[in-house]
């Protein structure tokens, strides 16, 4: 099991553990969508309804899933669920030299809410739509509210938010606890070669939580 939380900072490859730093991602500045991974692509519950970052319902579901997974009955063992089986989001990467507007446009183009940021062809961070909008609002405030001001600022000029990286075999129950502890709505999943394999979000836990609750209700 491997879980690493990177503190807020500029988009540099050094934000990651050293063993991750020699793994290239894609050419900086080239947005590239990667295929979905995991085994939940055909699940009946559509996660798109709950994709809004920071969604309070999604966070409550994450908390509920964590609580329900901690079975207090004596003699019971919590089932192992690898994080790699929860990933349901495509990964799109963007170079740190790109602007805030470029990042928003990439999200719109690919219909996603998270971007993996690269610097010198290495992982440097992850941002969501909510963070981008907050940065644009702060730029507009600093510029007396002039529309469009600050949208051309590059991601490299910003302190990116904290983000969490995990391996595909990381236990999903422990990941849920860590996401709650650090108030993070998503985690980047890396494969055995330390390459991006998927993103686990609160929406994925919401879907899983709904399925678990439905299963217990039917029983």
N, C-alpha and C positions, 0 to 999 in steps of 0.2 A: 504494500500500500504506500502511495506517495502523494502527499498533499503539500503544496508550497504556496504561501501567501506573499505576494510582492507588495511592498509598501508604495504609496503614491510617489511618483517621480517622473523625470523626463524620460521620453521614449528611447531607452538604450538597452542593448542586449544584456548589459550587466545587471539588469533588474532581475534576471532569472538565475537560478542555481547554475554553477559553472558547467555542470554536465549537460545543460540544455544549450549552452551558448555556441557550440560548434555546429549546430544543426541548421542548415539553411531552410528557409520557408519558401518564398517565391522572390522574384526580382522586385526590389523596392518600387513602389508606385504602381505596380500592376495588380489591379483587383482581380482575384481569381477565385471562382466559386469551386468548392470541393464537394464531392458527393456525400450524401448522408451516410452515417455509420450507425451501427446498433441494430437491434432486432425489433424495434417498435414502430417501424414506418407504416405498418398496416393496421395499427390500432384504431378502433372505431371512434374514439374520442378525439375531436379536432383540437389541437393545442392552439391554433391560430386565434381562437376566441379569447385567449388569456395572455397574448403576447406583449401587452403593454408593460414596459419596464416599470418597476416600482409598484406594480399592481398590489393593492392591499390584500385582495382576496388570494392572490397567488402566495403572498408571504404567509398568510394565515394557514393556507393549505400545507405549505412547507413545514410550519410548526406542528400542524395536526398530524402530518405524515410522520414526523420525527417522534411525536408522542405515541402514536399508535404502534410504531415499529418497536417501541420499548415495552415489550410484553412483560408484565410484572408477575405472571403466573410462575410459580416455582417449577423448575425442571424444563422450562421451554428454552429453546435456543433461537436467537434472531437469525433469520435466513440471510444468506450472503447474496447480495445483489451488486454486481460490478457496475461502476459508473458508466462504462462503455455501452451498456445496454440501455441507458437512458437517453443518450444523445439523439437528438432529432432535428438539429438545426444545421443548415449548410454553413460552411466557414468561408468568409470573404476576407481577404487580407488587403491592407492598404499601407503604403509607405508613409513613414513619419513626416516626410517632406511635403505631403499633401495638405491641403487646407481643410478647415472645418467644413466649408461648403462642399468640398470634394467628398468628405466623409458622409455628410448627409445625403448627397446625391447617390453615393454607392449604396447606402441603406435603402433609398427609394427604389433604385434600379433592381436590387436583388430581394426586396421585400423582407428585410431582416431588421433586427433591433440591436445587433452587436457586430463590431468589427474587430478583427485581430490586427494590431499595428506592428509593422516590421521596421527595423532599422539596420542598415548594412546587411540585409538579407537574413536577419535573425529576429526571433520573437522579441518584442519590446513592450507589449501591453495589450489591453483590450478595453474598448470603450463602448458605451451604449448610447442610444438616441437621447435619453434624458440628460446625460452628461454633456453631450454636444449642444443641446438646446440651452443648457445652463451656461456653458461657456460663451455662446453667442449673446445671451442676455447680458452677461457681465461685460462683454466687449461693448455692447450698445450703451449700457449705463455709463461706462467710462468715457464714451464718446458723445455724451449729451444726447443719447437716444437716437443718433443719426442712423436710419435704416441701412442695413448692409455693411455697416462699419465693423470690421473685425472678422468678417467671414472669410477673408483671404489670408488670415493668419494660419501658419502651418501648425500641425500637431506637435512638431518638434519644439515649438515655442511655448508649449503648455506642459504643466505637470499633470501627467495622466493619472487616473484614479488607481487605487489598489485593485489587484486582480488575483485570482486563485488558479493555479494549475494543478491538475491531478493526472494520474496514470489511469489507463482504461480499466485496470483491475482494482482500483480504489473502491472500497465499500461505500455504496450510495448512502447508507445510514450515517456513516461518519462524515461524509461530504455534506449532508444536510445540516449536521450539527455545526460544522465549520463555517458554512455559508451564513447560518444564523448568527454565529458568534462574531463574525466580521462584517455583518450587514451587507452581504454581497448577493446579488440577484442572479449571478451566472458564474460558471466555472469552465475553464478551458481544459479539455481532455486531450492528453498526448498519448500517442501510440508507443509501441516498444522501441521505435527509432526516435522518440522524442519529437515527433512531428504532430501538428494539429490534427486530431481525429474527429473532433466534434465539440459541441458546447452544450453543457447541461444548464438549464435555466429553471427558475421557479415554476414555469409553465409545465415542464416535464414532470416535476414533482406533483403539481396540481393534477395532471392527468393520472399519474400513478396513484395518488391519494384517492381520487374519485373511483378508480377501479377497485382499490382495496376496500373502500367503504361499501361499494356495490356488492362485492363478493361476500363481505360479512353480513350485509343486509339479507342477501339471498339465503345464506345459511340459517 
